[in-house]
Amino acid sequence: MVKSPLVRRFGLPGAMVAAVALGAAPAVHAGVLSQGVFRMGADVLWSSGDTGAGQVVAIVDEGFGGLDASIAAGEMPPREVLTMRSFDARHGLDGRNRLGLPTEHGTRMAEIVHDVAPDARLVLVNYNTVAEFALAAEWVTAQGIPVVSHSNSFLDGPFDGSGPAAGAVDRAAAGGVLWVNSSGNFAMRHWSGTAPAGTPVPVGITTVGGTWIQLHLSWRDPSASASFTVEHRGPDGTWTAVAASGPSGPVSAAVAAFPAADDGAYRAVVRQDAGTPQLLELVSGSANLEGAVADGSVLTPGDARGSLTVGAVPWQSGTLAPYSSRGPTEDGRAKPDISGPTYVTANPGYPGTAGTSAATAHVAGAAVLLRARREAAGLPAAAGDIRQALVAGALDLGPAGPDTGYGAGMVRLDLSAPRLEARYVPSRSVLRVRATDDGTLDAVEVRVPGARTRVLRRAVVNLRLRPARATRVTVVARDLAGNRTTRVVRIRGAR
């Protein structure tokens, strides 16, 4: 299915979209294209020939299961044009996620990057441990790969940019890599607070039967210590410990992942065992926490100074996804840096791909296209130049601040407003409107004072208007990238 310059929404689950075949995708791409492509205005760069040819981008992830099926469906290039490198010593390129389960996550992210920059060469790199992640980042840098898409977070703190994963990203950035990283989906899975000695603090875990429970507790002072137990409430209301944390580092404690046995209540009981009082941060890998604290929920390596960190905004809205992690970092820096579109379908077998993961893959693809355009124009195209251009061109979604979650706003490659013609024909009492756009036109709005605003999904509008008195009609054309053009038309009243 080819998506096009005029989109009709049918309100299908997962923000599914059907499209009128008025435009064309690059010939190299045979599969379904993510709606985020058009939300960012990537098709504007396509129209001038910028499809990522000559560019290289690495998708770094935990695993690339289902790759052959994706290739067969036309959602990914053939294996012979892919570069693949595994640092997962146990599981190879297919990999495992942090719950130890097979994962196709990297394949889904690579599909999105390929949608945005279909002629770029894809390098698929996976890892399992933090140490393997650092090796992967070092290898990518040594290969001279200019853009990396990494849609993952580590649950161990600290989250102030000083941890080993953040350090690996900073070294890659110092080596010339534009490292695009997800902020994480932890706004509803992050709790912070204190638990003075002798005062355990219960934190409820929102589960249903089968939900995986995986928790990490972090603090900053290595001379302090803290711990927690996971408890289950039985039918008689009694809480029973079912798991206890074990040390996973000098400033963190973790519990192994396990599935909830039933729909009963679970909680984590947090304690500080020794040392000066600490701000404790409890992070859940897969279940929401009661009393979650969204501020400060950007995990590592999204906390790295060298990371272009990405928040998530559903592609059909301008509102941050409620799960999208927010800053500031533990040392007070604003994160994320920018937002990307999510809840998209880049493979018909996986409708509504969501999270900051999908948003990150879109931003990385946009970086590749922008780099290609700048190089073709003879403009500086180092990592810092691309980063600055992406931030400068982002669509403002709200007030800036260290904890808004939007960063600079929604990534945007189409910076040109629609062209709009609007005139009233008195002899026919018809308002004639024609809108065109370099990218994907979203809608035409007609606002008549005292009447309901008409929102029309058409580029050409002939609307009968017979106002009782002279009035001014406002016509607005908007495209999916968020650009708007407004015209005001004076209409004489009916005689």
SVG drawing of the C-alpha trace seen along z (x, -y; Angstrom):
<svg xmlns="http://www.w3.org/2000/svg" viewBox="-32 -43 70 62">
<polyline fill="none" stroke="black" stroke-width="0.4" points="0.0,0.0 1.4,-3.4 0.6,-6.3 0.1,-9.7 -0.3,-13.4 -3.9,-13.3 -4.7,-11.1 -8.1,-9.8 -8.5,-8.7 -10.9,-5.9 -10.3,-5.8 -9.0,-2.2 -7.3,-0.8 -3.6,-1.5 -3.9,-4.7 -4.2,-2.6 -4.5,-4.7 -5.7,-4.1 -4.6,-6.5 -5.6,-7.7 -2.9,-6.7 -2.0,-10.2 1.7,-10.0 4.5,-7.6 7.1,-6.0 10.6,-5.5 10.8,-2.5 13.3,-0.7 10.7,-0.2 8.1,2.5 6.4,2.6 4.0,0.6 5.2,-2.8 5.0,-4.1 2.5,-7.0 5.4,-8.7 7.2,-9.2 4.5,-11.7 3.9,-13.2 7.6,-14.3 7.4,-15.4 10.0,-13.0 8.2,-12.8 9.3,-16.4 12.9,-15.3 12.0,-12.2 10.5,-14.5 13.9,-16.2 15.7,-12.9 16.9,-12.7 16.1,-9.1 19.3,-8.3 21.4,-7.0 25.1,-6.9 24.3,-7.0 24.9,-4.4 22.9,-4.0 23.2,-1.4 20.3,0.0 21.6,1.1 19.2,3.4 18.9,6.5 17.8,8.7 16.6,9.1 14.3,12.0 11.9,12.4 14.3,10.8 13.8,13.2 10.0,12.8 10.3,9.1 12.6,9.3 10.1,11.7 7.3,9.2 9.2,6.4 9.6,4.5 13.4,4.8 16.1,5.0 17.6,8.4 20.3,9.9 23.0,9.4 22.7,5.6 22.5,5.6 25.5,5.5 25.1,7.6 27.2,7.8 26.3,9.5 28.0,8.9 25.5,11.2 27.9,14.1 25.0,16.4 22.2,15.8 23.6,14.3 21.8,11.8 18.3,13.0 19.1,12.1 17.0,11.9 15.3,9.0 15.8,8.0 13.2,10.6 15.3,13.3 12.7,13.8 13.2,14.0 12.7,10.5 11.9,9.0 12.3,5.5 15.4,4.6 13.7,5.8 10.6,3.6 12.9,0.6 15.0,1.3 11.7,1.4 10.9,-2.1 14.4,-3.5 14.1,-1.8 10.7,-3.4 12.1,-6.9 15.4,-6.5 14.8,-3.6 18.1,-3.9 20.4,-4.1 22.5,-1.1 21.4,0.6 23.8,2.0 22.2,4.3 24.1,4.6 22.9,6.4 24.1,7.0 22.7,8.4 24.7,7.1 26.0,3.6 29.5,4.7 28.4,6.0 26.6,2.8 29.8,0.9 31.6,3.1 28.9,2.5 29.1,-1.2 32.9,-1.1 32.6,1.0 30.1,-1.3 32.3,-4.2 35.4,-2.4 33.4,-1.7 32.7,-5.4 29.0,-4.9 27.6,-8.5 24.1,-7.8 22.9,-5.2 19.3,-4.4 19.2,-2.7 15.7,-2.1 16.5,-0.7 17.2,-1.6 19.1,0.1 17.2,0.2 20.3,-0.1 21.2,-3.6 22.6,-6.1 20.7,-8.1 22.9,-11.2 25.0,-10.4 27.8,-8.9 27.0,-5.2 28.8,-2.8 26.2,-2.8 26.0,-6.6 29.8,-6.6 29.8,-4.3 27.4,-6.7 29.5,-9.7 32.6,-8.1 30.7,-7.3 29.5,-10.9 33.0,-12.1 34.0,-9.9 31.6,-11.7 28.5,-9.5 25.0,-11.1 23.6,-8.7 19.8,-8.8 18.4,-7.1 15.0,-6.5 14.1,-8.3 12.3,-5.2 8.7,-4.2 9.1,-4.7 7.0,-7.7 4.5,-5.3 7.1,-2.7 9.4,-4.9 9.1,-5.7 11.4,-7.9 11.4,-8.7 13.2,-8.0 12.9,-5.1 14.6,-6.0 16.1,-3.2 13.4,-1.2 10.6,-2.7 10.0,-0.4 7.9,-2.0 5.4,0.1 5.1,-0.6 2.1,1.1 2.7,2.9 -0.1,2.9 -0.3,6.5 -2.5,9.0 -1.8,12.7 1.2,13.3 2.6,9.8 6.3,9.9 7.7,8.3 11.2,7.0 12.4,4.3 15.7,2.4 16.4,0.1 19.2,-2.6 20.8,-5.2 23.9,-7.4 26.1,-7.0 28.2,-3.7 28.7,-3.8 24.9,-3.4 22.8,-0.3 19.2,0.4 17.0,3.4 13.4,4.4 11.2,7.5 8.3,8.3 5.1,9.3 1.9,10.9 -1.4,10.5 -3.4,13.7 -7.2,14.2 -7.1,13.6 -5.4,10.3 -2.0,11.4 1.1,10.2 3.7,12.9 7.2,12.3 7.7,14.0 11.1,12.5 13.9,10.5 16.4,8.2 20.0,9.1 22.9,6.8 23.6,6.0 26.1,3.2 27.5,0.9 24.5,-1.5 21.7,0.8 19.7,3.8 17.5,5.9 15.1,8.8 15.0,11.4 12.1,11.2 9.1,13.5 5.5,13.6 2.7,12.6 0.9,15.8 -2.6,14.2 -4.5,11.0 -3.9,10.5 -2.1,7.5 1.7,7.2 3.9,4.6 7.6,3.8 8.6,3.0 11.6,0.6 14.1,0.2 17.3,-1.8 19.6,0.5 22.6,-1.7 24.3,-5.0 23.1,-8.6 19.5,-9.0 19.3,-8.6 16.9,-9.4 15.9,-5.9 14.7,-5.2 12.6,-2.1 12.1,-1.2 9.9,1.5 10.8,3.3 7.2,4.2 4.5,3.2 3.3,-0.2 3.9,-1.4 1.4,-3.0 2.4,-6.5 4.8,-6.6 6.9,-9.8 7.2,-10.8 9.9,-13.5 13.4,-12.0 12.2,-8.8 14.7,-9.1 17.0,-6.1 20.4,-5.3 21.9,-5.7 19.2,-8.3 20.7,-10.3 24.0,-10.6 25.2,-14.1 26.1,-12.8 22.7,-11.2 20.0,-12.9 17.2,-11.6 13.7,-11.1 10.3,-11.3 7.1,-9.8 4.1,-11.6 1.3,-9.6 1.5,-10.5 -2.1,-11.7 -1.8,-14.0 0.4,-16.7 0.3,-15.3 3.1,-13.4 2.3,-9.7 1.6,-9.2 4.3,-6.5 7.0,-8.6 9.9,-9.3 10.6,-12.8 13.5,-14.7 15.3,-16.2 18.2,-13.9 19.5,-13.3 22.1,-16.0 19.5,-18.5 19.8,-18.4 16.8,-18.7 15.9,-15.5 14.5,-14.4 16.0,-16.6 13.3,-16.1 10.1,-14.0 9.2,-11.6 6.0,-10.0 4.8,-6.7 1.7,-4.4 2.5,-3.6 2.3,-0.6 5.4,0.1 4.6,3.8 1.0,4.9 1.6,7.8 2.4,5.4 -0.2,2.6 0.3,-0.3 4.0,0.1 4.4,-2.3 6.7,-3.6 9.7,-5.8 11.3,-3.0 9.3,-3.8 9.8,-7.5 13.6,-7.1 13.7,-5.1 11.8,-7.9 14.2,-10.5 17.2,-8.5 15.8,-8.0 15.1,-11.8 18.8,-12.4 19.9,-10.2 17.8,-12.1 18.9,-15.5 22.5,-14.4 22.1,-13.4 20.5,-16.7 23.1,-18.8 26.0,-16.9 24.4,-17.3 24.1,-21.0 27.7,-21.3 26.6,-22.2 28.3,-21.0 26.9,-17.6 28.8,-16.5 26.8,-15.0 26.5,-18.3 25.2,-20.0 22.5,-17.4 21.5,-17.5 21.2,-21.3 19.2,-21.3 16.8,-18.7 16.2,-20.6 15.8,-23.9 13.3,-22.5 11.1,-20.7 7.5,-21.6 6.8,-23.4 4.3,-21.3 4.3,-23.2 6.2,-25.1 9.9,-24.2 11.2,-22.9 13.4,-20.1 10.4,-17.9 7.9,-18.5 8.9,-15.4 8.7,-17.1 12.2,-18.4 12.4,-20.8 9.1,-19.4 8.1,-17.0 10.8,-16.2 10.0,-17.8 11.6,-17.7 8.9,-19.6 9.3,-23.3 7.2,-24.8 3.6,-25.8 0.8,-24.7 -0.2,-27.0 -3.7,-28.1 -6.2,-29.9 -9.6,-30.9 -12.2,-33.2 -15.9,-33.7 -18.1,-33.6 -21.1,-35.8 -23.1,-34.8 -23.1,-31.2 -22.8,-31.8 -19.8,-29.4 -16.5,-29.6 -13.8,-28.0 -10.7,-26.7 -7.7,-25.0 -4.7,-23.8 -1.5,-22.2 1.5,-21.2 5.1,-19.9 4.4,-17.1 1.2,-15.5 -1.8,-17.7 -3.8,-17.0 -7.0,-19.1 -8.7,-22.3 -10.6,-24.1 -13.4,-26.6 -14.4,-28.9 -17.6,-30.9 -18.4,-33.1 -21.2,-31.6 -21.0,-28.2 -19.2,-25.0 -15.8,-24.8 -15.8,-22.6 -12.8,-20.2 -12.5,-18.8 -10.1,-16.1 -10.0,-17.5 -7.5,-19.6 -10.2,-21.2 -13.4,-22.5 -16.5,-24.2 -18.6,-25.2 -22.1,-26.9 -22.3,-29.8 -25.2,-32.3 -24.6,-34.3 -27.4,-36.6 -24.9,-39.5 -21.5,-40.5 -18.8,-38.4 -15.2,-37.2 -14.5,-33.5 -11.2,-32.1 -9.7,-29.3 -6.8,-27.3 -4.8,-24.6 -2.5,-22.4 -0.2,-19.6 0.8,-16.6 4.1,-18.1 2.2,-20.8 2.7,-23.8 -0.3,-26.0 -1.5,-28.7 -4.4,-31.0 -6.5,-33.1 -9.4,-35.4 -12.2,-35.9 -14.8,-38.7 -18.3,-37.6 -21.2,-39.9 -24.5,-39.1 -27.5,-37.6 -30.0,-40.1"/>
</svg>
